[in-house]
Structures are given as structure tokens and as C-alpha cells.
């Protein structure tokens, strides 16, 4: 099990990653969104670690960008990056 840290003095979510016989990787069902600073860099790192891009980076206007990956175990994960300085890349 891996714990994701939290701080009582900062915003954000905490959680854990667990592995066990009752947990089955899936691309269907709930999708977790993770905030990242650099969405393109996160996609590159995911692919380098054995994942694949399911939904390439898409601009959402002032809401920033989203993308989806499948991790090396078969889970669908969504990424979100804020729009920085009002400039769309």
C-alpha cells in the first residue's frame, strides 16, 4: 500500500494505492482526476512507465487542459492542468 500525503494546512486530496486479490484494474467505472503542472510531461512519463495515452491533451479554454491515460495495470486515469498565464499551448 502506498499513502498519498496530506496537509491540514493546504488544499488537496489524500488517498492510498492498494493492491490485492479483490482489486481488479479497469478502464470502466469511476475516473480519478489528478492535477498536474505539465500535462504533456505527465503523458510522456506515463508512456515511459508502460502506460498509454487514451485521450490526448485537449484544451478546455479558460479551464485548462485534460487528457486520459491507461496505467501499466489497466486503470483509466484522467489528468488536468490549469491554464497558465492565460496562454493556451
N, CA, C and O atoms as a GROMACS GRO file, in nm:
protein
  356
    1UNK      N    1   0.085  -0.117   0.000
    1UNK     CA    2   0.000   0.000   0.000
    1UNK      C    3   0.089   0.123   0.000
    1UNK      O    4   0.192   0.128   0.068
    2UNK      N    5   0.048   0.222  -0.078
    2UNK     CA    6   0.118   0.350  -0.081
    2UNK      C    7   0.020   0.458  -0.038
    2UNK      O    8  -0.092   0.466  -0.089
    3UNK      N    9   0.061   0.541   0.055
    3UNK     CA   10  -0.024   0.650   0.103
    3UNK      C   11   0.012   0.779   0.032
    3UNK      O   12   0.130   0.809   0.013
    4UNK      N   13  -0.089   0.855  -0.007
    4UNK     CA   14  -0.068   0.986  -0.065
    4UNK      C   15  -0.078   1.087   0.049
    4UNK      O   16  -0.179   1.093   0.118
    5UNK      N   17   0.026   1.166   0.069
    5UNK     CA   18   0.030   1.255   0.186
    5UNK      C   19  -0.073   1.367   0.178
    5UNK      O   20  -0.123   1.401   0.070
    6UNK      N   21  -0.103   1.422   0.293
    6UNK     CA   22  -0.192   1.537   0.301
    6UNK      C   23  -0.136   1.634   0.402
    6UNK      O   24  -0.048   1.601   0.480
    7UNK      N   25  -0.190   1.753   0.398
    7UNK     CA   26  -0.153   1.855   0.494
    7UNK      C   27  -0.280   1.921   0.544
    7UNK      O   28  -0.367   1.957   0.465
    8UNK      N   29  -0.291   1.937   0.674
    8UNK     CA   30  -0.407   2.004   0.731
    8UNK      C   31  -0.412   2.151   0.692
    8UNK      O   32  -0.519   2.213   0.697
    9UNK      N   33  -0.297   2.207   0.652
    9UNK     CA   34  -0.288   2.349   0.621
    9UNK      C   35  -0.292   2.380   0.472
    9UNK      O   36  -0.272   2.495   0.433
   10UNK      N   37  -0.318   2.279   0.387
   10UNK     CA   38  -0.317   2.302   0.243
   10UNK      C   39  -0.436   2.232   0.178
   10UNK      O   40  -0.484   2.130   0.228
   11UNK      N   41  -0.483   2.288   0.066
   11UNK     CA   42  -0.593   2.221  -0.004
   11UNK      C   43  -0.544   2.095  -0.073
   11UNK      O   44  -0.423   2.077  -0.091
   12UNK      N   45  -0.635   2.010  -0.112
   12UNK     CA   46  -0.598   1.891  -0.187
   12UNK      C   47  -0.660   1.767  -0.127
   12UNK      O   48  -0.724   1.771  -0.022
   13UNK      N   49  -0.639   1.658  -0.196
   13UNK     CA   50  -0.695   1.531  -0.153
   13UNK      C   51  -0.585   1.437  -0.109
   13UNK      O   52  -0.470   1.450  -0.150
   14UNK      N   53  -0.622   1.345  -0.028
   14UNK     CA   54  -0.532   1.241   0.019
   14UNK      C   55  -0.590   1.107  -0.024
   14UNK      O   56  -0.707   1.100  -0.062
   15UNK      N   57  -0.512   1.004  -0.018
   15UNK     CA   58  -0.565   0.873  -0.053
   15UNK      C   59  -0.459   0.767  -0.038
   15UNK      O   60  -0.357   0.788   0.027
   16UNK      N   61  -0.484   0.652  -0.098
   16UNK     CA   62  -0.391   0.541  -0.092
   16UNK      C   63  -0.404   0.458  -0.218
   16UNK      O   64  -0.510   0.454  -0.280
   17UNK      N   65  -0.296   0.393  -0.255
   17UNK     CA   66  -0.297   0.296  -0.364
   17UNK      C   67  -0.280   0.160  -0.301
   17UNK      O   68  -0.187   0.137  -0.224
   18UNK      N   69  -0.370   0.069  -0.332
   18UNK     CA   70  -0.367  -0.063  -0.271
   18UNK      C   71  -0.369  -0.171  -0.378
   18UNK      O   72  -0.428  -0.153  -0.485
   19UNK      N   73  -0.306  -0.283  -0.349
   19UNK     CA   74  -0.304  -0.397  -0.438
   19UNK      C   75  -0.353  -0.518  -0.360
   19UNK      O   76  -0.312  -0.539  -0.246
   20UNK      N   77  -0.440  -0.598  -0.421
   20UNK     CA   78  -0.491  -0.717  -0.354
   20UNK      C   79  -0.576  -0.798  -0.450
   20UNK      O   80  -0.613  -0.751  -0.557
   21UNK      N   81  -0.607  -0.918  -0.411
   21UNK     CA   82  -0.685  -1.008  -0.496
   21UNK      C   83  -0.823  -0.954  -0.531
   21UNK      O   84  -0.876  -0.986  -0.637
   22UNK      N   85  -0.881  -0.874  -0.445
   22UNK     CA   86  -1.016  -0.823  -0.470
   22UNK      C   87  -1.018  -0.698  -0.558
   22UNK      O   88  -1.124  -0.655  -0.602
   23UNK      N   89  -0.902  -0.639  -0.585
   23UNK     CA   90  -0.893  -0.519  -0.666
   23UNK      C   91  -0.859  -0.558  -0.809
   23UNK      O   92  -0.756  -0.621  -0.834
   24UNK      N   93  -0.947  -0.519  -0.904
   24UNK     CA   94  -0.928  -0.555  -1.044
   24UNK      C   95  -0.912  -0.426  -1.126
   24UNK      O   96  -1.002  -0.343  -1.127
   25UNK      N   97  -0.798  -0.409  -1.195
   25UNK     CA   98  -0.780  -0.291  -1.279
   25UNK      C   99  -0.892  -0.279  -1.381
   25UNK      O  100  -0.945  -0.380  -1.428
   26UNK      N  101  -0.929  -0.155  -1.416
   26UNK     CA  102  -1.041  -0.135  -1.507
   26UNK      C  103  -1.030  -0.001  -1.579
   26UNK      O  104  -0.977   0.096  -1.524
   27UNK      N  105  -1.081   0.003  -1.702
   27UNK     CA  106  -1.095   0.128  -1.775
   27UNK      C  107  -1.239   0.178  -1.770
   27UNK      O  108  -1.270   0.285  -1.822
   28UNK      N  109  -1.327   0.100  -1.707
   28UNK     CA  110  -1.466   0.142  -1.695
   28UNK      C  111  -1.494   0.179  -1.549
   28UNK      O  112  -1.420   0.138  -1.459
   29UNK      N  113  -1.598   0.255  -1.527
   29UNK     CA  114  -1.629   0.296  -1.391
   29UNK      C  115  -1.578   0.435  -1.362
   29UNK      O  116  -1.560   0.516  -1.452
   30UNK      N  117  -1.554   0.462  -1.236
   30UNK     CA  118  -1.510   0.595  -1.192
   30UNK      C  119  -1.373   0.629  -1.249
   30UNK      O  120  -1.288   0.541  -1.268
   31UNK      N  121  -1.352   0.757  -1.276
   31UNK     CA  122  -1.223   0.806  -1.324
   31UNK      C  123  -1.170   0.906  -1.223
   31UNK      O  124  -1.239   1.002  -1.188
   32UNK      N  125  -1.050   0.885  -1.177
   32UNK     CA  126  -0.984   0.980  -1.088
   32UNK      C  127  -0.914   1.086  -1.171
   32UNK      O  128  -0.846   1.054  -1.269
   33UNK      N  129  -0.930   1.211  -1.132
   33UNK     CA  130  -0.859   1.322  -1.198
   33UNK      C  131  -0.746   1.366  -1.108
   33UNK      O  132  -0.765   1.391  -0.989
   34UNK      N  133  -0.628   1.377  -1.166
   34UNK     CA  134  -0.512   1.426  -1.095
   34UNK      C  135  -0.468   1.558  -1.158
   34UNK      O  136  -0.459   1.568  -1.280
   35UNK      N  137  -0.442   1.658  -1.075
   35UNK     CA  138  -0.390   1.786  -1.123
   35UNK      C  139  -0.241   1.773  -1.146
   35UNK      O  140  -0.169   1.719  -1.062
   36UNK      N  141  -0.195   1.823  -1.259
   36UNK     CA  142  -0.052   1.822  -1.292
   36UNK      C  143  -0.013   1.960  -1.340
   36UNK      O  144  -0.096   2.035  -1.392
   37UNK      N  145   0.113   1.994  -1.323
   37UNK     CA  146   0.164   2.123  -1.371
   37UNK      C  147   0.185   2.119  -1.522
   37UNK      O  148   0.151   2.214  -1.593
   38UNK      N  149   0.241   2.008  -1.572
   38UNK     CA  150   0.280   1.993  -1.712
   38UNK      C  151   0.212   1.869  -1.769
   38UNK      O  152   0.261   1.757  -1.750
   39UNK      N  153   0.100   1.887  -1.837
   39UNK     CA  154   0.023   1.772  -1.884
   39UNK      C  155   0.099   1.692  -1.990
   39UNK      O  156   0.091   1.569  -1.991
   40UNK      N  157   0.173   1.760  -2.078
   40UNK     CA  158   0.250   1.688  -2.180
   40UNK      C  159   0.361   1.605  -2.116
   40UNK      O  160   0.386   1.492  -2.157
   41UNK      N  161   0.428   1.661  -2.017
   41UNK     CA  162   0.532   1.587  -1.945
   41UNK      C  163   0.475   1.467  -1.872
   41UNK      O  164   0.537   1.361  -1.868
   42UNK      N  165   0.356   1.484  -1.814
   42UNK     CA  166   0.292   1.372  -1.744
   42UNK      C  167   0.255   1.261  -1.841
   42UNK      O  168   0.269   1.143  -1.808
   43UNK      N  169   0.208   1.296  -1.960
   43UNK     CA  170   0.176   1.195  -2.061
   43UNK      C  171   0.301   1.120  -2.105
   43UNK      O  172   0.298   0.998  -2.121
   44UNK      N  173   0.410   1.192  -2.124
   44UNK     CA  174   0.537   1.129  -2.162
   44UNK      C  175   0.586   1.033  -2.054
   44UNK      O  176   0.632   0.923  -2.085
   45UNK      N  177   0.578   1.075  -1.929
   45UNK     CA  178   0.623   0.989  -1.818
   45UNK      C  179   0.536   0.865  -1.805
   45UNK      O  180   0.585   0.757  -1.774
   46UNK      N  181   0.405   0.881  -1.828
   46UNK     CA  182   0.314   0.766  -1.822
   46UNK      C  183   0.350   0.664  -1.929
   46UNK      O  184   0.356   0.544  -1.901
   47UNK      N  185   0.375   0.710  -2.050
   47UNK     CA  186   0.413   0.618  -2.157
   47UNK      C  187   0.547   0.551  -2.129
   47UNK      O  188   0.564   0.432  -2.155
   48UNK      N  189   0.642   0.627  -2.076
   48UNK     CA  190   0.773   0.571  -2.044
   48UNK      C  191   0.765   0.464  -1.935
   48UNK      O  192   0.849   0.375  -1.928
   49UNK      N  193   0.662   0.474  -1.850
   49UNK     CA  194   0.645   0.379  -1.741
   49UNK      C  195   0.556   0.260  -1.780
   49UNK      O  196   0.522   0.178  -1.694
   50UNK      N  197   0.518   0.250  -1.907
   50UNK     CA  198   0.439   0.137  -1.952
   50UNK      C  199   0.292   0.164  -1.971
   50UNK      O  200   0.215   0.073  -2.002
   51UNK      N  201   0.249   0.289  -1.954
   51UNK     CA  202   0.109   0.325  -1.976
   51UNK      C  203   0.088   0.368  -2.120
   51UNK      O  204   0.182   0.368  -2.200
   52UNK      N  205  -0.034   0.405  -2.153
   52UNK     CA  206  -0.061   0.455  -2.288
   52UNK      C  207  -0.163   0.568  -2.280
   52UNK      O  208  -0.244   0.576  -2.187
   53UNK      N  209  -0.158   0.656  -2.378
   53UNK     CA  210  -0.250   0.768  -2.385
   53UNK      C  211  -0.381   0.721  -2.447
   53UNK      O  212  -0.382   0.671  -2.559
   54UNK      N  213  -0.489   0.736  -2.374
   54UNK     CA  214  -0.622   0.701  -2.424
   54UNK      C  215  -0.691   0.820  -2.489
   54UNK      O  216  -0.766   0.804  -2.585
   55UNK      N  217  -0.664   0.939  -2.436
   55UNK     CA  218  -0.731   1.061  -2.480
   55UNK      C  219  -0.625   1.169  -2.472
   55UNK      O  220  -0.591   1.214  -2.362
   56UNK      N  221  -0.571   1.214  -2.588
   56UNK     CA  222  -0.463   1.312  -2.584
   56UNK      C  223  -0.509   1.445  -2.525
   56UNK      O  224  -0.629   1.470  -2.509
   57UNK      N  225  -0.414   1.528  -2.495
   57UNK     CA  226  -0.441   1.659  -2.436
   57UNK      C  227  -0.545   1.734  -2.518
   57UNK      O  228  -0.535   1.743  -2.640
   58UNK      N  229  -0.645   1.787  -2.448
   58UNK     CA  230  -0.750   1.866  -2.511
   58UNK      C  231  -0.763   1.998  -2.435
   58UNK      O  232  -0.769   1.998  -2.312
   59UNK      N  233  -0.768   2.107  -2.508
   59UNK     CA  234  -0.786   2.239  -2.447
   59UNK      C  235  -0.930   2.258  -2.405
   59UNK      O  236  -1.023   2.223  -2.478
   60UNK      N  237  -0.948   2.314  -2.286
   60UNK     CA  238  -1.081   2.344  -2.232
   60UNK      C  239  -1.101   2.494  -2.216
   60UNK      O  240  -1.178   2.537  -2.130
   61UNK      N  241  -1.034   2.572  -2.296
   61UNK     CA  242  -1.041   2.717  -2.282
   61UNK      C  243  -0.981   2.762  -2.150
   61UNK      O  244  -0.871   2.719  -2.114
   62UNK      N  245  -1.052   2.848  -2.080
   62UNK     CA  246  -1.000   2.901  -1.953
   62UNK      C  247  -0.989   2.796  -1.843
   62UNK      O  248  -0.925   2.821  -1.741
   63UNK      N  249  -1.050   2.678  -1.862
   63UNK     CA  250  -1.043   2.572  -1.761
   63UNK      C  251  -0.914   2.491  -1.771
   63UNK      O  252  -0.887   2.407  -1.685
   64UNK      N  253  -0.833   2.515  -1.876
   64UNK     CA  254  -0.705   2.446  -1.887
   64UNK      C  255  -0.709   2.332  -1.988
   64UNK      O  256  -0.760   2.347  -2.099
   65UNK      N  257  -0.653   2.217  -1.947
   65UNK     CA  258  -0.639   2.103  -2.036
   65UNK      C  259  -0.674   1.974  -1.964
   65UNK      O  260  -0.660   1.966  -1.842
   66UNK      N  261  -0.720   1.874  -2.037
   66UNK     CA  262  -0.741   1.740  -1.984
   66UNK      C  263  -0.682   1.638  -2.079
   66UNK      O  264  -0.662   1.665  -2.197
   67UNK      N  265  -0.654   1.520  -2.025
   67UNK     CA  266  -0.610   1.405  -2.103
   67UNK      C  267  -0.642   1.282  -2.018
   67UNK      O  268  -0.667   1.293  -1.898
   68UNK      N  269  -0.640   1.166  -2.082
   68UNK     CA  270  -0.661   1.041  -2.009
   68UNK      C  271  -0.554   0.941  -2.048
   68UNK      O  272  -0.513   0.933  -2.164
   69UNK      N  273  -0.510   0.864  -1.950
   69UNK     CA  274  -0.412   0.759  -1.974
   69UNK      C  275  -0.465   0.626  -1.921
   69UNK      O  276  -0.556   0.623  -1.838
   70UNK      N  277  -0.408   0.519  -1.969
   70UNK     CA  278  -0.426   0.388  -1.909
   70UNK      C  279  -0.293   0.354  -1.845
   70UNK      O  280  -0.190   0.352  -1.913
   71UNK      N  281  -0.292   0.328  -1.715
   71UNK     CA  282  -0.165   0.298  -1.649
   71UNK      C  283  -0.120   0.156  -1.684
   71UNK      O  284  -0.190   0.083  -1.754
   72UNK      N  285  -0.003   0.119  -1.636
   72UNK     CA  286   0.057  -0.009  -1.671
   72UNK      C  287  -0.024  -0.128  -1.620
   72UNK      O  288   0.002  -0.242  -1.660
   73UNK      N  289  -0.120  -0.104  -1.532
   73UNK     CA  290  -0.202  -0.212  -1.477
   73UNK      C  291  -0.342  -0.216  -1.539
   73UNK      O  292  -0.421  -0.304  -1.506
   74UNK      N  293  -0.374  -0.122  -1.627
   74UNK     CA  294  -0.503  -0.123  -1.695
   74UNK      C  295  -0.608  -0.029  -1.638
   74UNK      O  296  -0.725  -0.040  -1.674
   75UNK      N  297  -0.570   0.063  -1.551
   75UNK     CA  298  -0.664   0.160  -1.494
   75UNK      C  299  -0.667   0.286  -1.578
   75UNK      O  300  -0.564   0.331  -1.628
   76UNK      N  301  -0.786   0.343  -1.594
   76UNK     CA  302  -0.803   0.472  -1.663
   76UNK      C  303  -0.784   0.583  -1.560
   76UNK      O  304  -0.843   0.581  -1.453
   77UNK      N  305  -0.700   0.679  -1.595
   77UNK     CA  306  -0.672   0.792  -1.507
   77UNK      C  307  -0.679   0.920  -1.590
   77UNK      O  308  -0.625   0.925  -1.701
   78UNK      N  309  -0.745   1.021  -1.538
   78UNK     CA  310  -0.756   1.149  -1.608
   78UNK      C  311  -0.658   1.249  -1.547
   78UNK      O  312  -0.629   1.246  -1.427
   79UNK      N  313  -0.606   1.336  -1.632
   79UNK     CA  314  -0.513   1.441  -1.590
   79UNK      C  315  -0.574   1.577  -1.623
   79UNK      O  316  -0.642   1.592  -1.725
   80UNK      N  317  -0.548   1.674  -1.536
   80UNK     CA  318  -0.595   1.810  -1.560
   80UNK      C  319  -0.481   1.906  -1.531
   80UNK      O  320  -0.411   1.893  -1.430
   81UNK      N  321  -0.462   2.002  -1.620
   81UNK     CA  322  -0.363   2.108  -1.599
   81UNK      C  323  -0.433   2.242  -1.613
   81UNK      O  324  -0.510   2.263  -1.706
   82UNK      N  325  -0.404   2.331  -1.519
   82UNK     CA  326  -0.461   2.465  -1.526
   82UNK      C  327  -0.399   2.542  -1.641
   82UNK      O  328  -0.287   2.514  -1.684
   83UNK      N  329  -0.471   2.638  -1.691
   83UNK     CA  330  -0.422   2.730  -1.792
   83UNK      C  331  -0.328   2.827  -1.722
   83UNK      O  332  -0.367   2.894  -1.626
   84UNK      N  333  -0.205   2.836  -1.769
   84UNK     CA  334  -0.107   2.924  -1.706
   84UNK      C  335  -0.095   3.055  -1.783
   84UNK      O  336  -0.080   3.055  -1.905
   85UNK      N  337  -0.103   3.164  -1.713
   85UNK     CA  338  -0.085   3.299  -1.768
   85UNK      C  339  -0.179   3.331  -1.882
   85UNK      O  340  -0.150   3.419  -1.964
   86UNK      N  341  -0.293   3.261  -1.890
   86UNK     CA  342  -0.390   3.289  -1.994
   86UNK      C  343  -0.345   3.251  -2.134
   86UNK      O  344  -0.407   3.293  -2.231
   87UNK      N  345  -0.238   3.171  -2.145
   87UNK     CA  346  -0.185   3.132  -2.276
   87UNK      C  347  -0.212   2.984  -2.299
   87UNK      O  348  -0.174   2.900  -2.217
   88UNK      N  349  -0.277   2.952  -2.410
   88UNK     CA  350  -0.302   2.812  -2.443
   88UNK      C  351  -0.186   2.760  -2.526
   88UNK      O  352  -0.146   2.822  -2.624
   89UNK      N  353  -0.133   2.646  -2.486
   89UNK     CA  354  -0.022   2.586  -2.560
   89UNK      C  355  -0.072   2.488  -2.662
   89UNK      O  356   0.007   2.427  -2.734
   0.00000   0.00000   0.00000
